[in-house]
Amino acid sequence: MKNLSRVSFLFILACGCLGSAAFAQVSLEPLWVAENLKVPESVLVFREGKSNFLLVSQIDGDPATADGVGAIAKLTLNGEVDNAEWVTGLNAPKGMAAFEGKLYVADLNQIVVINIKRGEIEQKIPVAGSQFLNDVTVDSAGTLYVSDTRTNKVYRLKGGVVDEYLNNVESANGLKSLGTNLVVGAGTHLYLVDRDKNRLQIAKGFAQPIDGVEPINRGDFLVSCWQGLVYYVHIDGRLQLLIDTQKEKINTADIGYDAMSQTMFVPNFSKNTVSAYKVNAH
């Protein structure tokens, strides 16, 4: 498999302009903590017209068991739990993505499609051969990508058909569509994959396997590791550790980010909370 050059990568992500914040130091300002959730795994920011809220996937039971007790909670952007059981009857829901009024949820070995306006499950799409579907992202054309951490694969849902898009992706987890490219968290490496499936390493050296990935600024990323770490990844690949709660055993799962308010939302898997932080660049 061919590799993209570093120059091509910088052009793709930054469009030739790094911006003044690209090499700045970053700090977090705690804002609020939402409590009494049920094993929150992922946070998605939803903004569409006058509808502005957070969706939180709740595993509740075992992360690898089809037990039917999983749910999606609906929160305000200020951390108030509007509906802890907005959608129920899922197994072990994890990553989420929204497109044209539909919410797509990775749920073990299927993709669950939810009508956001009605808060109802419309469809369950099986992903043959999958074992532990983890994160979901969707591009501007509506093509969906979902990672499987146990089989080291990324599947694609396009035109109603599911196929195997990438393989040999170590511990495939965090995904984010970026134009015609796909950003993938694979173990302790962050990659960019172009439309021809060429891979370029964005960054390496994470102390634990990657969970959530969120673009911020031009070419920079926020990256979480489930064991209790959150990093700021600069465009040059440099890592800045923002959160380390490993000793306290506070997990930091699949983060969400709201570019409008520059706020990061961290699901604290083991504490049944979601923490919000303002992201400040200095």
LINZIHU-V655857 format. One record per helix or strand of 3 or more residues. SS is the DSSP state (2 for helix, 1 for strand). FROM is the first residue (numbers start at 0). TO is the last residue. If there is no record, write none. Layout:
BEGIN
ss->SS from->FROM to->TO
ss->SS from->FROM to->TO
END
This chain:
BEGIN
ss->2 from->5 to->13
ss->1 from->25 to->33
ss->1 from->39 to->47
ss->1 from->50 to->57
ss->1 from->69 to->74
ss->1 from->80 to->89
ss->1 from->92 to->98
ss->1 from->101 to->107
ss->1 from->109 to->114
ss->1 from->119 to->125
ss->1 from->132 to->137
ss->1 from->143 to->147
ss->1 from->152 to->157
ss->1 from->160 to->165
ss->1 from->171 to->177
ss->1 from->180 to->185
ss->1 from->188 to->192
ss->1 from->198 to->203
ss->1 from->209 to->215
ss->1 from->219 to->224
ss->1 from->228 to->232
ss->1 from->238 to->243
ss->1 from->255 to->257
ss->1 from->262 to->267
ss->1 from->272 to->280
END
